[in-house]
Amino acid sequence: MRFLVKKLSPDAIIPKYALPGDAGMDIYANETITLQPNQKHAVKTGIAFAIPPGHVGLVWDKSGLAVKHHLHTFAGVIDETYRGELQIMICNFGVTPYTIEKGKKVAQLLIQPITHPLIEEVQELDSTIRGEGGFGSTGMQ
């Protein structure tokens, strides 16, 4: 399988896997931006790409940015038909400003296969042990 990437900016960094066996490839910022607490921003990456057919791109946090600096990504589902610039929607949930530097890792991208099941409306669903329980209904320990 090939992952085709186009630079939209000459100084953009092509995604890469940091280590063999990594699930996500690192995505790099193509701009410098300071996020104030509770501020969100769509960080430009300077790249566009073609998700392989039958797959989806999922944008996830870099764990170090999330744990150490409270930066979290969201709105991270990229369909195989999208060809625009990848922008990483990121929010600073911390209490201090944080500067994302151009050329630094900002997120990771996972490419995963998808299926399209037949959608069928029914009057009833089969019962299960869990039933309608959610949000901790199976216990917290």
Secondary structure, 3 states (H helix, E strand, C coil): CCCEEEECCCCCCCCECCCCCCCCEEEECCCCEEECCCCEEEEECCEEEECCCCEEEEEECCHHHHHHHCEEECCCEECCCCCCCCEEEEEECCCCCEEECCCCEEEEEEEEECCCCCCCCCCCCCCCCCCCCCCCCCCCC
